[in-house]
């Protein structure tokens, strides 16, 4: 306690100030000491992460693509050779090559049909490989899995088969951009997204 008249410190049990004789009614309580703000009283700000996962850059994704391309070639060979034999395409092509009696129109039609069928099989097999793999519990194709990568939505959650399919077909737009720039954007964008990742709202993440 302090005397309001002379400012002397006195006991709270004293009726008068021992220095100036001021009555206790004129006493005021001492002002509390205000300490500066303790910087440690606040919890540190923690940046949001996806379970310790970082964005996968261009080169990691490129290596994964090469691995997947090798897997795709092997799969096509395994699937197309039996298909080639069962459909009789080999016999027809051999007749065309041996100049047997077959009209030019029929030969052209069969050739175009075979090419379209071949392209169709490649497209369907590729689509199912990527969409089923990236929407599975792996969240990745074999190439990505070997490099510890996975495909997620923008919140780091697994994607559905529909979104994985959309991401696959969005790659057509990425491929239409000259010089592979659509793919190379994965090395420069903030979240390491290529064009098809942006269209499908997906991320490719690297497990820590």
Secondary structure by P-SEA (a helix, b strand, c coil): ccccccbbbbbcccccccccccccccccccccccccccccccccccccccccbbbbcaaaaaaaaaaaaaaaaaaaaacaaaaaaaaaaaaaaaaaaacccccaaaaaaaaaaaaaaaaaaaaaaaaaaaaaaaaccccccaaaaaabbbbbccccccccaaaaaaaaaaaaaaaaccccccccccccccccccaaaaaabbbbbbcc
